[in-house]
Amino acid sequence: MSENHASPSAPATAGEQSGAPAAEATTASPAAASSAAASSAAAQQARGRREPMFPDGPAPDPAGSHHERRIRSFQPRRSRVTTGQGEALRRLWPKWGLDIDGLSKLDLGELFGDPELPVVLEIGFGMGEATAKMAAADLGTGILACDVHTPGQGNLLGLAERNGLDNVRVANGDAIILLREMLVPDSLAGLRVYFPDPWPKKRHHKRRLIQPEFLALAATRMAPGALLHCATDWEPYAEQMLEVLSAAPDFENTQSDGGFAPRPDFRPLTRFEGQGLDKGHVVHDLLFRRKAH
Ligand SMILES: C[S@@+](CC[C@H](N)C(=O)[O-])C[C@H]1O[C@@H](n2cnc3c(N)ncnc32)[C@H](O)[C@@H]1O
C-alpha cells in the first residue's frame, strides 16, 4: 500500500503540542507540580480521546473537521473489538486498509495492484460476511468495502485473509467523502448499498443515504453501464428508493416494468437482512444501471 493510503501517525503529545521545555517540570514548586499533575492528567484524558485504538489501524475520524458534514447517514458508535478482529486490524490494516481522509485522489489501479481490474464500491458492509462471499465468487472484480464500524473492518480483513481474497480493500470513514473527494469520475464498475440504516423516524429521514443528491454524486463516479444495487428490508425506505432512483436522470431501471428486481442469486444473505427476515420483514432489491453520458 502506498503512503497515500497509510493512516496518519498518532497525534503529538500535549507536551509536544504546547512546546513546554521538559526541564521546567523538574524545577517546579509543589503547587506548580500539583497543577502540572492535574493538567497532565487532563492532557492524558484528552489524548485518550484522540488516540486511535490501533496506532497503525483505522483512524477514529479520518476526515476530521476539514470535511465535517452535519448530517451523516451513520451513527458513530463505540463497539467492542474482539481479540481476533483487533489482531486482524493490527496486522492487515497497513496492507489492505485505507482511511477516508478526503485529502487525495485514490488511484484504484495502484490500490488493487492492477490497473485493469474493475472495482465495485460497497457502502456499509457491516460485519462483511456477504462482502467476502461476493468477493470470493468473483476474484476478477476488486471490492472497495467502506464502513465506519471498526469491529466489522477487522472482521472483513480476517475473512479476506482466511479466504485468500486479494481483491478486497477496506475503507474507513464516510462514503460520501470517499465519493466526493477521493474517487475520480467514471472509476467505479458498480456500487452496492445493502441494507443501509433505515432511519425510520420521520425527523431522521434526512439521514437516509439514498437521496437525489447522493445519486447525483454517485453517478459521476460510476462508469456508463455500471450497476447500482440496493437492497432493504424496510418497506417505506424501499418505496423511497424506487421513487428517487426512478426519478434520477443518470440511472435507468434494469426491470422493464419499472419496479423492484427479483433477488439476484449473486447477493448472499447479509447479517442485517437475516435480522429483518426474523422479524417478518419483506426484502426488496433494486437494480439500476448508470446511463451513458
Ligand atoms: C444497517 S447496517 C447494514 C450492514 C450490512 N450491509 C448488512 O446488511 O448486514 C448499515 C451499515 O452502513 C454503515 N454506513 C452508513 N452510512 C455510511 C457512510 N456514509 N459511510 C460508510 N458507512 C456507512 C453503518 O456503519 C452500518 O455498518
PDBQT file of the ligand as one rigid body, heavy atoms in Angstrom, charges set to zero:
ROOT
HETATM    1  C1  LIG A 301     -27.723  -1.457   8.805  1.00  0.00    +0.000 C 
HETATM    2  S1  LIG A 301     -26.039  -1.737   8.547  1.00  0.00    +0.000 S 
HETATM    3  C2  LIG A 301     -26.040  -2.975   7.257  1.00  0.00    +0.000 C 
HETATM    4  C3  LIG A 301     -24.740  -3.712   7.160  1.00  0.00    +0.000 C 
HETATM    5  C4  LIG A 301     -24.661  -4.808   6.104  1.00  0.00    +0.000 C 
HETATM    6  N1  LIG A 301     -24.761  -4.266   4.755  1.00  0.00    +0.000 N 
HETATM    7  C5  LIG A 301     -25.697  -5.871   6.327  1.00  0.00    +0.000 C 
HETATM    8  O1  LIG A 301     -26.642  -5.941   5.524  1.00  0.00    +0.000 OA
HETATM    9  O2  LIG A 301     -25.575  -6.621   7.302  1.00  0.00    +0.000 OA
HETATM   10  C6  LIG A 301     -25.549  -0.272   7.674  1.00  0.00    +0.000 C 
HETATM   11  C7  LIG A 301     -24.060  -0.017   7.722  1.00  0.00    +0.000 C 
HETATM   12  O3  LIG A 301     -23.771   1.100   6.911  1.00  0.00    +0.000 OA
HETATM   13  C8  LIG A 301     -22.751   1.863   7.525  1.00  0.00    +0.000 C 
HETATM   14  N2  LIG A 301     -22.837   3.237   6.971  1.00  0.00    +0.000 N 
HETATM   15  C9  LIG A 301     -23.910   4.048   6.991  1.00  0.00    +0.000 A 
HETATM   16  N3  LIG A 301     -23.634   5.215   6.378  1.00  0.00    +0.000 NA
HETATM   17  C10 LIG A 301     -22.349   5.133   5.951  1.00  0.00    +0.000 A 
HETATM   18  C11 LIG A 301     -21.485   6.027   5.275  1.00  0.00    +0.000 A 
HETATM   19  N4  LIG A 301     -21.908   7.251   4.883  1.00  0.00    +0.000 N 
HETATM   20  N5  LIG A 301     -20.236   5.636   5.006  1.00  0.00    +0.000 NA
HETATM   21  C12 LIG A 301     -19.808   4.410   5.400  1.00  0.00    +0.000 A 
HETATM   22  N6  LIG A 301     -20.585   3.507   6.042  1.00  0.00    +0.000 NA
HETATM   23  C13 LIG A 301     -21.840   3.865   6.325  1.00  0.00    +0.000 A 
HETATM   24  C14 LIG A 301     -23.040   1.739   9.004  1.00  0.00    +0.000 C 
HETATM   25  O4  LIG A 301     -21.896   1.973   9.783  1.00  0.00    +0.000 OA
HETATM   26  C15 LIG A 301     -23.505   0.288   9.103  1.00  0.00    +0.000 C 
HETATM   27  O5  LIG A 301     -22.445  -0.589   9.383  1.00  0.00    +0.000 OA
ENDROOT
TORSDOF 0
